[in-house]
Amino acid sequence: QLRLVESGGGLVQPGGSLRLSCAASGFSLEDAAIGWFRLAPGKEREGVSSISRSGALKNYRDTVKDRFTISRDVDKRMVYLEMNNLKPEDTALYLCAADLTEYLSYAGLGPYEYDYWGQGTQVTVSS
């Protein structure tokens, strides 16, 4: 059974850092692109970052490009999102998702591209 479980969220002051983790089970990370998304009150779900099946392609939305870093450990089946210089507008429920794409070097940021989702971890940036 394919499953994704996020962790690492919390309350952090503006300018602070957090590392989110996404634990995958039931499949290999080499068989799926993994995306991080966020959902804030009153807003649509938006793609934050994604990594391809090969691990070579990483995508970021413009507003986080210089602050967030996605990485993975294939052996541990873990995907990470390192978030630095956090801002209040980063406050949201962060979810990871898997796209069992056939393409090795593709990593979309559209929620509709992803088939399997975790429950999310809350990130709150506030002083």
C-alpha contacts under 8 A as a table, 3 or more apart, distances in Angstrom:
res1	aa1	res2	aa2	distance
1	Q	25	S	7.41
1	Q	26	G	5.05
2	L	24	A	7.49
2	L	25	S	5.66
2	L	26	G	4.25
2	L	27	F	6.18
2	L	116	Y	7.65
3	R	24	A	5.81
3	R	25	S	5.19
3	R	26	G	6.33
3	R	116	Y	7.56
3	R	117	W	7.67
3	R	118	G	7.03
4	L	22	C	6.38
4	L	23	A	5.59
4	L	24	A	4.73
4	L	25	S	6.57
4	L	96	C	7.04
4	L	97	A	7.16
4	L	116	Y	7.70
4	L	117	W	6.35
4	L	118	G	4.67
4	L	119	Q	7.83
5	V	22	C	5.46
5	V	23	A	5.11
5	V	24	A	6.71
5	V	96	C	7.81
5	V	118	G	5.29
5	V	119	Q	6.75
5	V	120	G	7.35
6	E	20	L	7.03
6	E	21	S	5.52
6	E	22	C	4.42
6	E	23	A	6.38
6	E	95	L	6.76
6	E	96	C	6.79
6	E	118	G	6.50
6	E	119	Q	7.05
6	E	120	G	5.58
6	E	121	T	5.80
7	S	20	L	5.78
7	S	21	S	5.22
7	S	22	C	6.55
7	S	120	G	7.62
7	S	121	T	5.70
8	G	18	L	7.06
8	G	19	R	5.97
8	G	20	L	4.50
8	G	21	S	6.02
8	G	121	T	6.95
9	G	18	L	7.05
9	G	19	R	7.59
9	G	20	L	6.21
9	G	121	T	5.22
9	G	122	Q	5.14
9	G	123	V	4.86
9	G	124	T	7.88
10	G	18	L	7.93
10	G	121	T	7.94
10	G	122	Q	6.14
10	G	123	V	5.02
10	G	124	T	6.10
11	L	123	V	6.17
11	L	124	T	4.74
11	L	125	V	5.91
11	L	126	S	7.12
12	V	16	G	5.95
12	V	17	S	7.21
12	V	18	L	7.74
12	V	86	L	7.96
12	V	123	V	7.79
12	V	124	T	6.28
12	V	125	V	4.99
12	V	126	S	6.29
12	V	127	S	7.65
13	Q	16	G	5.47
13	Q	86	L	7.63
13	Q	125	V	5.41
13	Q	126	S	5.03
13	Q	127	S	4.98
14	P	85	N	6.85
14	P	86	L	5.40
14	P	87	K	5.08
14	P	88	P	6.40
14	P	125	V	5.78
14	P	126	S	6.02
14	P	127	S	6.48
15	G	84	N	7.01
15	G	85	N	4.01
15	G	86	L	4.90
15	G	87	K	6.40
16	G	84	N	6.17
16	G	85	N	5.34
16	G	86	L	5.47
17	S	82	E	7.54
17	S	83	M	5.41
17	S	84	N	4.40
17	S	85	N	6.12
17	S	86	L	6.16
18	L	82	E	6.18
18	L	83	M	5.26
18	L	84	N	6.74
19	R	80	Y	6.72
19	R	81	L	5.59
19	R	82	E	4.42
19	R	83	M	5.95
20	L	80	Y	5.53
20	L	81	L	5.00
20	L	82	E	6.41
20	L	83	M	7.86
21	S	78	M	6.70
21	S	79	V	5.81
21	S	80	Y	4.58
21	S	81	L	6.51
22	C	78	M	5.57
22	C	79	V	5.02
22	C	80	Y	6.19
22	C	96	C	6.37
23	A	77	R	6.10
23	A	78	M	4.79
23	A	79	V	6.68
24	A	27	F	7.12
24	A	28	S	7.87
24	A	29	L	7.62
24	A	77	R	5.37
24	A	78	M	6.16
24	A	79	V	7.92
25	S	28	S	7.60
25	S	77	R	7.07
27	F	31	D	7.02
28	S	31	D	5.38
28	S	32	A	7.18
28	S	74	V	7.34
28	S	77	R	6.87
29	L	32	A	5.42
29	L	33	A	7.24
29	L	34	I	7.72
29	L	53	R	6.44
29	L	74	V	5.83
29	L	77	R	6.21
30	E	33	A	7.78
30	E	53	R	4.69
30	E	54	S	6.22
30	E	55	G	7.89
30	E	74	V	7.22
31	D	53	R	5.80
31	D	100	L	6.15
31	D	101	T	7.44
31	D	102	E	7.90
32	A	52	S	7.08
32	A	53	R	5.12
32	A	98	A	5.87
32	A	99	D	5.22
32	A	100	L	4.39
32	A	101	T	5.94
33	A	50	S	7.04
33	A	51	I	5.67
33	A	52	S	4.43
33	A	53	R	4.85
33	A	98	A	5.76
33	A	99	D	5.06
33	A	100	L	6.51
33	A	101	T	6.71
33	A	106	Y	7.09
33	A	107	A	5.65
33	A	108	G	7.98
34	I	50	S	5.55
34	I	51	I	5.48
34	I	52	S	6.68
34	I	53	R	7.76
34	I	79	V	7.69
34	I	96	C	6.85
34	I	97	A	5.61
34	I	98	A	4.68
34	I	99	D	6.31
34	I	107	A	7.29
35	G	47	G	7.16
35	G	48	V	7.47
35	G	49	S	5.73
35	G	50	S	4.02
35	G	51	I	6.45
35	G	96	C	5.51
35	G	97	A	5.22
35	G	98	A	6.47
35	G	99	D	7.93
35	G	107	A	7.43
35	G	108	G	7.47
35	G	109	L	6.84
35	G	114	Y	7.92
36	W	47	G	6.20
36	W	48	V	5.46
36	W	49	S	5.21
36	W	50	S	6.03
36	W	81	L	7.72
36	W	94	Y	6.83
36	W	95	L	5.66
36	W	96	C	4.46
36	W	97	A	6.48
37	F	45	R	6.64
37	F	46	E	5.49
37	F	47	G	4.39
37	F	48	V	5.10
37	F	49	S	7.09
37	F	94	Y	5.64
37	F	95	L	5.14
37	F	96	C	6.14
37	F	97	A	7.71
37	F	111	P	7.58
38	R	45	R	5.65
38	R	46	E	5.58
38	R	47	G	6.62
38	R	48	V	6.80
38	R	92	A	5.71
38	R	93	L	5.35
38	R	94	Y	4.32
38	R	95	L	5.96
39	L	43	K	6.66
39	L	44	E	6.36
39	L	45	R	4.64
39	L	46	E	6.65
39	L	92	A	5.27
39	L	93	L	5.10
39	L	94	Y	6.52
40	A	43	K	5.40
40	A	44	E	7.26
40	A	45	R	7.35
40	A	91	T	6.77
40	A	92	A	4.41
40	A	93	L	6.33
41	P	92	A	7.49
45	R	111	P	7.15
46	E	109	L	7.60
46	E	110	G	7.30
46	E	111	P	6.98
47	G	50	S	7.85
47	G	60	Y	7.94
47	G	61	R	6.83
47	G	109	L	4.62
47	G	110	G	6.03
47	G	111	P	6.61
48	V	60	Y	5.72
48	V	61	R	5.32
48	V	64	V	7.23
48	V	109	L	6.96
49	S	58	K	7.14
49	S	59	N	5.29
49	S	60	Y	4.32
49	S	61	R	6.38
49	S	70	I	6.73
49	S	109	L	6.68
50	S	58	K	5.60
50	S	59	N	5.18
50	S	60	Y	6.73
50	S	70	I	7.07
50	S	107	A	5.47
50	S	108	G	6.53
50	S	109	L	6.50
51	I	55	G	5.80
51	I	56	A	7.46
51	I	57	L	5.73
51	I	58	K	4.52
51	I	59	N	6.55
51	I	70	I	7.06
51	I	71	S	7.53
51	I	106	Y	7.77
51	I	107	A	5.39
52	S	55	G	4.98
52	S	56	A	6.52
52	S	57	L	5.32
52	S	58	K	6.55
52	S	104	L	6.33
52	S	105	S	5.33
52	S	106	Y	5.16
52	S	107	A	4.68
53	R	56	A	7.92
53	R	103	Y	7.42
53	R	104	L	4.92
53	R	105	S	6.33
53	R	106	Y	7.27
53	R	107	A	7.84
54	S	57	L	7.25
54	S	104	L	5.25
54	S	105	S	5.93
55	G	58	K	7.27
55	G	72	R	7.69
55	G	105	S	7.69
56	A	105	S	6.88
57	L	105	S	5.96
57	L	106	Y	6.81
57	L	107	A	6.79
58	K	70	I	7.19
58	K	107	A	6.83
59	N	107	A	6.72
59	N	108	G	7.52
59	N	109	L	7.51
60	Y	64	V	6.56
60	Y	65	K	5.33
60	Y	68	F	7.92
60	Y	109	L	7.93
61	R	64	V	5.82
61	R	65	K	6.05
61	R	109	L	7.89
62	D	65	K	5.18
63	T	66	D	7.90
64	V	67	R	5.20
64	V	68	F	5.56
65	K	68	F	6.02
65	K	69	T	7.87
67	R	83	M	6.04
67	R	84	N	5.12
67	R	85	N	6.25
67	R	86	L	7.75
68	F	81	L	6.66
68	F	82	E	5.44
68	F	83	M	4.47
68	F	84	N	6.08
69	T	80	Y	7.99
69	T	81	L	5.65
69	T	82	E	5.01
69	T	83	M	6.63
70	I	79	V	7.29
70	I	80	Y	5.63
70	I	81	L	4.61
70	I	82	E	6.34
71	S	79	V	5.79
71	S	80	Y	5.20
71	S	81	L	6.60
72	R	77	R	7.50
72	R	78	M	5.59
72	R	79	V	4.16
72	R	80	Y	5.84
73	D	76	K	5.42
73	D	77	R	5.82
73	D	78	M	5.23
73	D	79	V	6.40
74	V	77	R	4.83
74	V	78	M	6.57
75	D	78	M	7.91
83	M	86	L	6.60
86	L	90	D	6.46
86	L	125	V	6.72
87	K	90	D	5.38
87	K	91	T	7.55
87	K	125	V	6.10
87	K	126	S	8.00
88	P	91	T	5.62
88	P	124	T	7.36
88	P	125	V	4.73
88	P	126	S	5.89
89	E	125	V	7.62
90	D	123	V	7.55
90	D	124	T	7.48
90	D	125	V	6.73
91	T	122	Q	7.82
91	T	123	V	5.37
91	T	124	T	4.57
91	T	125	V	5.43
92	A	122	Q	6.06
92	A	123	V	5.51
92	A	124	T	6.58
93	L	120	G	5.88
93	L	121	T	5.55
93	L	122	Q	4.36
93	L	123	V	6.07
94	Y	120	G	5.14
94	Y	121	T	5.26
94	Y	122	Q	6.06
94	Y	123	V	6.93
95	L	117	W	7.01
95	L	118	G	5.89
95	L	119	Q	6.46
95	L	120	G	4.19
95	L	121	T	6.55
96	C	117	W	6.06
96	C	118	G	5.73
96	C	120	G	7.00
97	A	114	Y	6.07
97	A	115	D	7.15
97	A	116	Y	5.39
97	A	117	W	4.38
97	A	118	G	6.31
98	A	114	Y	5.54
98	A	115	D	6.07
98	A	116	Y	5.19
98	A	117	W	6.64
99	D	113	E	6.43
99	D	114	Y	4.47
99	D	115	D	5.61
99	D	116	Y	7.02
100	L	114	Y	7.76
100	L	115	D	7.41
101	T	104	L	7.65
101	T	106	Y	7.87
103	Y	106	Y	5.72
108	G	113	E	6.86
109	L	113	E	7.73
110	G	113	E	5.58
110	G	114	Y	7.58
111	P	114	Y	5.68
112	Y	115	D	7.70
114	Y	117	W	7.62
